[in-house]
């Protein structure tokens, strides 16, 4: 039998309590080798340069987590409140007040264990002591941009910008103008990189410059691209003996990763419809308010409802009237004053078949967090595509969850029978609406199961009036796959399948 003193027992109880409340700290040690950065002049401790770590645990900001030199490594211990996955990068903060220098690599990751841990050391920007000279063939297919009018070969440039001086350090004219390959819509250029560290990752994107003007830039909408030398690249060009640069030839890619299979081939008028009642309910709640997720500004009234997306450049703060929705009964709005807003936006052959968008209020980004957007696959078989049933404002995130609930769709007459409809959209990512109709007042139970029969959602109401109902279902935290939803209403029972595709 083991015996504990009262002091030890009290300490154990306190630690257990802090852990249960999510307040226990997990000291995590970060280590980074700055030798190469100091050698090439990017980091000078003598000039009061410091290196810090920023990540998801400190809101990607601040200079509180400063490293100190320990032998050959810079080390920093950070108290992290929560266990689990974090993302982070190292940042050089110049002593002369110049701009911060972030690593150009993809976000680093670590799974913080209970009690903290020590992360293996890495070189800043993954730049070690073994260097190599390489040249990379930047190649991009502009077929879709030429088709949709986003790129004019006669006047526009396509370039590559990235995390290296040969790529303009993410600015200017990048690597310079790529040249069209004869008989194709592919543009390419060999770009030389001197003294890259072996294993170093260089990220980049292709960019369209209108009339070659670096201030009129259209960036790819895809993730950053990257390459990394391993030191064994062949030097075959130009033959027969090469030019001292090892060659890397990435596969040709489509600009924004949009191929001809990913676009509409006919013009389509998209009628956006969105139920804004969750926003009105949140504004009316004395214990809550609406905040712009980018600026932190507060929204107190609904004076304007907007729709933003890649199609209009996400113009937060400056929407064209063509992208403002109305609730005045003017088509495509069906009923004035019902809080379901609508607008028709024209899309053209060559535009992406997947429409990614988000609603705003008064020009503000208030519907959901970053990258929490609505998504729908356009059908260009007909000249008009209606988003129907309407989107539910905020349904793709969690900012409006307490104010969404069950959305009752106004109907002139009660339905003739019980009916469980196919969810829309389907497939969906990450949210969809499950619709059912009740001919009479009923107790209702709606459940969703995964393919293994495990219940993942349950909605119950003891008494719903006759009518049509839309239940928002969010699959953000679920895996891709087939799900089954089941409705029990009185003696009525029905099931349907739906597909979550991430």
N, C-alpha and C positions, 0 to 999 in steps of 0.2 A: 504494500500500500504506500502511495506517495502522499506526502503532506506539503502544503504550500503555506507560506506566511500570509498574513492578512494583506501586507503591502503588495506581494506578488499577485495574489488573487485579485486585488482591486485593479492592478495594472492590466491583468488579463481581461477583466470585465470591461474596462475602459476601451481597450483595443477592439474587443468584440463589438462594443456599442458603436464606436466610430466606424468600424467596417460595415455594420448593418445600416448605418446612416449614409454610407458612401463618402465619409469624410476622412477615412484613413489615407495617409500619404504613402506613396510608393516611390522612394528615392531611386531615380534612374540615371545612370552615368553615361554621358555621351562623350565620344572620343574622336578627334579629327586630326589628321596630319597636315600641317600647313607648310612643310618644308619646301615643296615645289612652288607654292604660291609666293613664298618669301624669296625664293631664288630668282623667279622670273619678274619680281617687282610688283606683284599684285597685292602683297600684304607686307606691311612694315610696322612691326610693334614699336620700333623706335620713334615713329611719327604718330604714336597713339592710336594706330589701327587696332581694332578689336574684332574678335569673331564671336558670334552668338548663334543660338539655335532658336528657330521659330517653327511652330507647327500647330497641329490641331489642338494641342494641350494648352497653348497660350495665345490662341486666336491669331496665329501667324503674325504677331506684331511684338514690338517692344525690344528693349535692350537689357532686360533684367537677367536673362540667363547667359552670362558672360563666361567665356572659357579662360582658364589659366594654364600656363605652360607647366607640364609635368614631364621632365626628361625630354623626349622628342615629340610628345603628343600634347595637344591642347585638350583639356578635360573640363567638363562641367557636370555637376550633379543637380538634377531638377526634381523637385517634389511634384509628382503627378498624382492627382486625386483618384482617378479611375483606372482600373485595370482594363486590359484589352488593347485593340489595335490603335496605333497612332500613326500620323504621317508628319514628316518634318523635313527641313533643309537647313544647311549651315549658311550663314550670311556674314560677309565682311562689312564692318561699319568703319569707313575711313575716318581717321582722326581730324582731317582737314574740313569735315562737314560735307564732303562730296556725297554723291548718291550711293546708297547701299548696293553691294555686289552679292546677288543671290547665286547659289549654285545653278548651273544649267542642266543638271540631271533631273530625271523624274523624281517625284517625291519619294523620299526614303520612308520605310515602314518598320515598325517594331511592335511586337505584342507584349505589352507591359504585364509582367506577372505580379501576383500579390506579393507585397514586400519589396517590389522594385527589382532592378537588375542592372547589368553592365552590358552595354552594346559594343560589339567589336569595332575597333578603329577602322576608319576609311580615310582616303585622301580627299581633301576638298575638291569637289567637282570630279572626283575619281581620277585625278591627274597624279600618276606615280612618276617614278624616275626614268622609266624606259620610254623613249620618244620615237616617233616615226613620222615621215613625210608621206602624205597620201593625197590623192585627188579623187573626187567623188563625182560621178555622172548624175546630175540632177535631171530627172525626166518626168514630165507630167503631161497627161492627155487632156486637152482642152476642148474636146468635142462637144461636151454638154454645154459649157459656157458660151461657145460660139453659137450653138443652136438657140439658147435662151436669151442671147443678146447681152450677156454679162461680160463678154470679152470680144473686142474688135481687133482682129489680127493686123489690120492696117495701121492702127494708131496706139493700141494698148501694149503694155509690157506684161510679161509674167516673169517673176523673179523668185528667189528663195531667200527668206530671212531666218536667222537663227542665232544660237548662242555662241557665236565666234566672230572675230573681226572679218573673216572672209565671207561671212553672211550678214555683215552690217551690224552685228550685235543687236539683232531684232529690229533694225531700223533702216532708214534711207533706202537706197536702191539695192540693198542686200548683196547678193553675189553678182549683180548686174543682169542684163537682159538675157533670157533664154531664147534660143534661136529655133525656129520651126524646122523640123526634119522634113525633107522633100517628100511630097505626096502623102503626108499624114497630118493629123492635128496634134502631134506630139511635139513638145518644145523641150530643148535640152541644152546643157552646158556642163563642161568639165570645170570643177572648182577645186583649186589647190589649197591644202591646209599644211602649214609648216609646223613641225615639232609638236604634233599631237601626242599626248600621253597614251600609251598602249592601254586599252580598256576604257578610255575616256568616252563618255557618251555625249554626242553633239545632237541637240534637238533643233528642229527647223520646221518651217511651213512654207508652202507656196503662196504667193501674194500677187494679185492683179493690180497694176498701177495704171489708172486711167490717163491716157496720153503720156505715159511714162513719168507722171508726177508722183513722187513719193508721199505727198500729202493727200493724195486721192487713192487710198489703198483699200482693196477688198481682200480680206484674209480668208483662207480656207476655213470651213466650218467643222473640220474633222479634228481629231486629236493631233498633238505634235508628232511629227515624224522624227526618226533618229537613225544614226549610224554610230558604230563603235569599231575602231581599228584593233586588230589583234597582233599586229606586227609582222604577219606573214603574207600581206597583200602582194600580189605579183606586180612587177614593173615591166609591162609589155608594150606600153604606148609612149611615144610613137615607135613602131618597129623600125629597125630590128633590135635596138638596145635599150629602149625606154628613156625616160627623162629624169629619173631619180625619185619619182613619186609612185608609190604603190597604188593600184587602182581598186576602188570599190564601186560596183555597179548595181545599185538597188533596182528592184523591179520597177517598171514604169507604173505609175499610179494615175488615177483620175483625180482631177482637182476636187477637193472636198470629199473624195472617195465616192462621188456620185457618177455612176456609169449610165449608159443609155437604158439599161434595165430599171434604173431607179428614178425615171422621170415620167411625167405625163406626156402623151403624144398629141393631145388635143387641148384647146383652151377650155377652162372650166371656171364658172362662177361659183365660188364657195360662199354659202350663206352661213355665217357664224351665228349661233344662238347660245346665250348663257343666262342661267338663272342667278340673279345677283342677290336674292333674298338672304343668303348667309352673310353677306357684307352688311346689308341693312340691319340685320339682327345683331351683328357684332357692334356696330356703331350705336345702336339703341341700348346695348347692355351697359349700365353705369359702371360696371366693374372691369370694362375692357375698352380697347381702342385699337385702331388699325395703324400699322407702322410700315413705312417703306423699308423693304429688306435691304436696300442698298444705301440709302441716305439716313435712315432713322427718322425721317420727317413723319409727322402724325397727320392722318386724314380724318376729318371730322364729318364730312358730308360726301355724298355721291353726286357730283356735278357732271361727271363725264366718265363713260366706260369705254375702254380702249382694247384693241387686240394688237399684240406684238409678236414678232417672230423673225426668223431669218429672212422672210420675204420682204420685210420693211426695215431691216437693220436694227430691231429692238430699240425703237426711238423713245426711250423713257424720257419724259419731260418735254417732248416736242412732237406730238402726234399730228399727222395730217388728218383733216376732217374725214377723209376717205376711210380711215381706220378707226373711227369713233362709232360706237354702237348707239342705237336709239331705242326708245320704248314708247314711241308716239303712234304706233299703228301703221307707220309707213313701211311698205315692203322693203326687206323681207320680214320685218316685225309683224306679228300676226294680231296682237291685242295690245292696245295702248294701256299703260299703267299697271301691267301685271308683273312688273319687275323682271321680265324676261326680255333682255336686250338683244338686238340683232343688227347685222350689217352684212352686205354682200361685197366680197373682194374678188377681183378678177385675177386668175392665174393663167399662165400661158404655156403652150407646148415647150417642153424643155425644163420647166420647173420641177423640183423634186416631187416624187410621188408621195413621200412621207411628209406630211405637214406638221411641223412642230411649232407650237404657239402657246401664248399665255395672255391672260386678260389683266388689265390694269384699271385703276380708278384715278381720275384727275391727272393722268400722266404718270402716276407712281407705280412702282413695282411692288404690289401688295398682296398678290394672290397666293404665292407660295415661295419657298426658298429657292436658292440658286439651282438651276438645271432641273427644277421640278415643273415640267411643262406638260401640256396636253399634247397628244400625238394621235394622228389619224392617217390612214392610207386613203388617198384620193382615188375615186373611180371616175375616169374620164370618158366612160361610155356614153354619158349624157352631158349636155352643156351646163347643167346646174347640179351642184352637190350640196345637200343640206346637212348640217350638223344637227341631227334630230334623233332621239330626244336631245333637248338642250344640254350643254355642259352645265355642271354645277360649280359655281364660283368657289374656288379653293379646294375642290375635291381631290386634286392630285397631290396635295400636301396635308399638313395637319394644323395649319393656322386657324382654320374655321371649323374644326371638328365639332365643338360643342354647339355650333350654330347651324350645322347642316341637317343632321337628323334625317327624317323621312321627308322627301319632297313630294307633295301631292300635286298632280297635274290637273288643272281645271278641266272638267268635262261637262258638256251640256246635259247629258243623260247618263245615268248609271250604266255600266257595261251589262250586257245580257247574261254573261256567265263568268265564272271564275276562269282566269287565264294567267299562266306564267309565260312571259315572252322571252325570246332569246336576248341575252344581254347585248349591249352595244357600247363601245365597239367590241368586236370579237374577231380575231385575237386582240388583246389589249395590253398596254404597258404604260403606267402601272395601274391605272384605274379604269373602271367601267361602271355602267349603270345596269342594275337588275330591275326589270319592270314587271309588275303584276297588276291585274284588274280584279276588283271585287264588286259583284252585283248587289251585295247586301253587307251590312255591318258584320264584321267577323273578327274573331281572335286569329292572329297571324303568327306563324313561326317560319322564319327563313334561315336556312343553314347552308354553309358552304363546306365541302369536304375536299381533301386532296385525293390523289389517285389511290392512296393506301387506306382510304376510309377515315382518316383523322379529321376531326372537325377543326376548321380554321376560322370560322365566323358564325355568329349566331345573333339574329335580330328577332325580338319577340314583342308583340303588342297585344294587349288583351281586348282591344276594341278599336278597329279602324272603320271609318265611314265608307260607304260605297264610293268607288272612284278608281282612278289609276294612280299607281305609286311608283316612284323611282328610288331605288336604294343604292347609294354610292358604295362601291366595293373597291378597296385599295389593296393592291398586291405588292406594295413597295418592299415589304419584309418577307415576301414569299419567293420560292424558287420557280423558275419557268416550268410549265407543264400543264397537264389537263386537270381541271377542277370540276366538281359536280355541285350544282346548287339545287336545293330542294325547298319547295313551298308547301306548308300545311296551312289550310284555311278552312275551318269547319270540317266537312267531310272530303274536301278537295285536297288532292296530293299530286304534285307534278315535279319532275326533275329535268334539268338540262345540263349539258356540258359547256364549258367555256375554256379558252386557252390563254394562259398568261405567257407572253413571248417577250423576253428581255433581250 
